[in-house]
Amino acid sequence: MTHTKVHIRRLTIADYDRLIDLWQQAGLHSLRPQGRDSREAVEGQLATGIQTILGLEQSGRLIGAVVTTHDSRKGWINRLAIAPEHRRQGHGVALIRAAETRLREQGIPVIAALIESDNDPSYELFKKTGYVEFDAGIHYMTKRDSDTA
């Protein structure tokens, strides 16, 4: 079987439609295209320089993506998504490594990820790449201005 080479690059707002399509294909249930994931919101997030979206492409098709962000002391890997037919081929590991590199380039020494409790594949992937559960008793709390935020 011949594998077509993949490459990772920073995505821009010009990639927005392909990114939303990938997130939908991947079954991302926290997607809010009418709010925090609207074209305007993503464009503003990218403009800060704090958020980076890395895309994994194969033959011109976006098959994976990951979002990095930080608060100047801790980095976060968010929204790791791989198109279903491209899973279990090492792409998730490659995107995690690229996200780590990007955050380290920004001077961030601590990197974390929040994984939903029912997402065992993601949990196992992060464990495989050296992440450890810091405190199983941590509760993710959120306060939102609206359902689309």
Backbone hydrogen bonds in HBPLUS format (Angstrom, degrees):
<---DONOR---> <-ACCEPTOR-->    atom                        ^
c    i                          cat <-CA-CA->   ^        H-A-AA   ^      H-
h    n   atom  resd res      DA  || num        DHA   H-A  angle D-A-AA Bond
n    s   type  num  typ     dist DA aas  dist angle  dist       angle   num
A0007-HIS N   A0057-GLU O   2.99 MM  50  5.47 150.9  2.08 146.1 155.3     1
A0057-GLU N   A0007-HIS O   2.83 MM  50  5.47 170.2  1.84 164.3 165.0     2
A0009-ARG N   A0055-GLY O   2.98 MM  46  5.49 152.9  2.05 149.4 157.9     3
A0055-GLY N   A0009-ARG O   2.77 MM  46  5.49 170.9  1.78 167.6 168.5     4
A0011-LEU N   A0053-ILE O   2.69 MM  42  5.47 177.4  1.69 164.9 164.6     5
A0015-ASP N   A0012-THR O   2.90 MM   3  5.52 160.3  1.94 117.9 124.3     6
A0016-TYR N   A0013-ILE O   3.05 MM   3  5.10 164.7  2.08 111.4 114.1     7
A0019-LEU N   A0015-ASP O   2.95 MM   4  6.13 153.3  2.02 157.2 165.8     8
A0020-ILE N   A0016-TYR O   2.94 MM   4  6.21 166.5  1.95 164.3 166.0     9
A0021-ASP N   A0017-ASP O   3.04 MM   4  6.18 159.8  2.08 144.3 150.3    10
A0022-LEU N   A0018-ARG O   2.95 MM   4  6.16 155.7  2.01 143.7 150.1    11
A0023-TRP N   A0019-LEU O   2.89 MM   4  6.18 168.5  1.90 158.0 160.6    12
A0024-GLN N   A0020-ILE O   2.95 MM   4  6.16 153.4  2.02 148.3 155.6    13
A0025-GLN N   A0021-ASP O   2.90 MM   4  6.16 162.5  1.93 151.3 156.2    14
A0026-ALA N   A0022-LEU O   2.83 MM   4  6.03 155.8  1.89 155.9 162.8    15
A0028-LEU N   A0023-TRP O   3.06 MM   5  5.46 165.8  2.08 167.6 164.0    16
A0027-GLY N   A0024-GLN O   3.07 MM   3  5.17 153.8  2.14 103.0 111.2    17
A0035-GLY N   A0032-ARG O   2.95 MM   3  5.28 161.6  1.99 115.1 120.9    18
A0037-ASP N   A0032-ARG O   2.86 MM   5  5.07 150.6  1.95 147.0 140.0    19
A0038-SER N   A0035-GLY O   3.00 MM   3  5.38 162.8  2.03 123.9 123.1    20
A0036-ARG N   A0148-THR O   2.90 MM 112  6.35 155.5  1.96 158.8 155.7    21
A0042-VAL N   A0038-SER O   2.91 MM   4  6.13 172.3  1.91 165.4 166.6    22
A0043-GLU N   A0039-ARG O   2.92 MM   4  6.04 159.3  1.96 148.8 155.2    23
A0044-GLY N   A0040-GLU O   3.03 MM   4  6.24 156.6  2.09 145.0 150.9    24
A0045-GLN N   A0041-ALA O   2.90 MM   4  6.17 154.1  1.97 149.6 157.4    25
A0046-LEU N   A0042-VAL O   2.91 MM   4  6.13 163.6  1.94 155.7 159.0    26
A0047-ALA N   A0043-GLU O   3.04 MM   4  6.18 147.4  2.15 141.2 150.3    27
A0048-THR N   A0045-GLN O   3.30 MM   3  5.58 147.7  2.42 102.6 111.1    28
A0049-GLY N   A0046-LEU O   3.22 MM   3  5.84 152.1  2.30 115.0 121.3    29
A0052-THR N   A0068-THR O   2.90 MM  16  5.20 156.4  1.95 144.1 150.1    30
A0068-THR N   A0052-THR O   2.79 MM  16  5.20 166.2  1.81 159.1 163.4    31
A0054-LEU N   A0066-VAL O   2.87 MM  12  5.39 160.4  1.91 165.1 167.3    32
A0066-VAL N   A0054-LEU O   2.96 MM  12  5.39 145.4  2.08 148.3 156.6    33
A0056-LEU N   A0064-GLY O   2.76 MM   8  4.75 168.9  1.77 133.8 134.2    34
A0063-ILE N   A0056-LEU O   2.83 MM   7  5.76 159.3  1.88 162.7 169.8    35
A0058-GLN N   A0061-ARG O   2.88 MM   3  5.26 155.2  1.95 145.7 152.3    36
A0061-ARG N   A0058-GLN O   2.91 MM   3  5.26 164.1  1.94 116.8 121.6    37
A0083-ALA N   A0063-ILE O   2.83 MM  20  5.18 167.6  1.84 144.5 146.6    38
A0065-ALA N   A0081-ALA O   2.87 MM  16  5.39 147.7  1.98 150.9 158.2    39
A0081-ALA N   A0065-ALA O   2.88 MM  16  5.39 163.2  1.91 161.5 163.9    40
A0067-VAL N   A0078-ASN O   2.85 MM  11  4.98 171.2  1.86 156.3 153.4    41
A0078-ASN N   A0067-VAL O   2.78 MM  11  4.98 175.6  1.79 157.2 158.2    42
A0069-THR N   A0076-TRP O   3.13 MM   7  5.31 147.2  2.24 141.9 149.1    43
A0076-TRP N   A0069-THR O   2.73 MM   7  5.31 157.0  1.78 161.8 160.7    44
A0071-ASP N   A0074-LYS O   3.13 MM   3  5.78 151.9  2.21 148.0 155.5    45
A0075-GLY N   A0110-VAL O   2.72 MM  35  6.03 174.8  1.72 162.0 163.7    46
A0112-ALA N   A0075-GLY O   2.84 MM  37  6.12 153.1  1.92 142.1 149.2    47
A0077-ILE N   A0112-ALA O   2.90 MM  35  6.30 153.3  1.97 161.1 170.0    48
A0086-HIS N   A0083-ALA O   2.83 MM   3  5.47 163.5  1.86 129.8 135.3    49
A0087-ARG N   A0084-PRO O   3.42 MM   3  5.54 170.5  2.43 111.4 111.7    50
A0094-ALA N   A0090-GLY O   3.10 MM   4  6.35 160.1  2.14 146.9 152.6    51
A0095-LEU N   A0091-HIS O   2.95 MM   4  6.21 155.3  2.01 149.0 155.2    52
A0096-ILE N   A0092-GLY O   2.93 MM   4  6.18 157.4  1.98 150.3 156.7    53
A0097-ARG N   A0093-VAL O   2.94 MM   4  6.18 167.8  1.95 156.5 159.4    54
A0098-ALA N   A0094-ALA O   2.97 MM   4  6.17 156.0  2.03 143.9 150.8    55
A0099-ALA N   A0095-LEU O   2.87 MM   4  6.03 154.7  1.93 146.8 153.8    56
A0100-GLU N   A0096-ILE O   2.90 MM   4  6.17 159.0  1.94 153.5 159.1    57
A0101-THR N   A0097-ARG O   2.96 MM   4  6.21 157.1  2.02 146.7 152.9    58
A0102-ARG N   A0098-ALA O   2.96 MM   4  6.22 160.2  2.00 147.8 152.8    59
A0103-LEU N   A0099-ALA O   2.98 MM   4  6.25 164.4  2.01 153.6 157.3    60
A0104-ARG N   A0100-GLU O   2.91 MM   4  6.12 159.0  1.96 151.0 157.0    61
A0105-GLU N   A0101-THR O   2.90 MM   4  6.13 151.9  1.98 149.4 157.3    62
A0106-GLN N   A0102-ARG O   3.24 MM   4  6.53 131.7  2.49 136.9 149.0    63
A0106-GLN N   A0103-LEU O   3.04 MM   3  5.06 133.5  2.27  95.8 108.9    64
A0108-ILE N   A0103-LEU O   3.05 MM   5  5.41 160.4  2.08 142.8 142.3    65
A0107-GLY N   A0104-ARG O   2.88 MM   3  4.92 159.9  1.92 108.7 112.6    66
A0119-ASN N   A0116-GLU O   2.94 MM   3  5.44 164.1  1.97 126.3 127.6    67
A0123-TYR N   A0119-ASN O   3.06 MM   4  6.32 163.4  2.09 154.1 159.4    68
A0124-GLU N   A0120-ASP O   2.89 MM   4  6.07 165.2  1.91 158.9 161.5    69
A0125-LEU N   A0121-PRO O   2.96 MM   4  6.12 151.8  2.04 141.8 150.1    70
A0126-PHE N   A0122-SER O   2.95 MM   4  6.22 164.6  1.98 157.7 159.9    71
A0127-LYS N   A0123-TYR O   3.05 MM   4  6.28 158.0  2.10 146.3 152.9    72
A0128-LYS N   A0124-GLU O   2.88 MM   4  6.04 157.7  1.93 147.0 153.3    73
A0129-THR N   A0125-LEU O   3.12 MM   4  6.40 136.2  2.32 141.0 152.2    74
A0129-THR N   A0126-PHE O   3.16 MM   3  5.12 129.6  2.43  93.5 106.6    75
A0131-TYR N   A0126-PHE O   2.95 MM   5  5.37 158.8  2.00 153.4 146.8    76
A0130-GLY N   A0127-LYS O   3.03 MM   3  5.28 160.1  2.07 115.2 115.9    77
A0138-ILE N   A0135-ASP O   3.03 MM   3  5.67 166.5  2.05 127.3 127.0    78
A0149-ALA N   A0146-SER O   3.35 MM   3  5.31 157.7  2.40  99.7 106.2    79
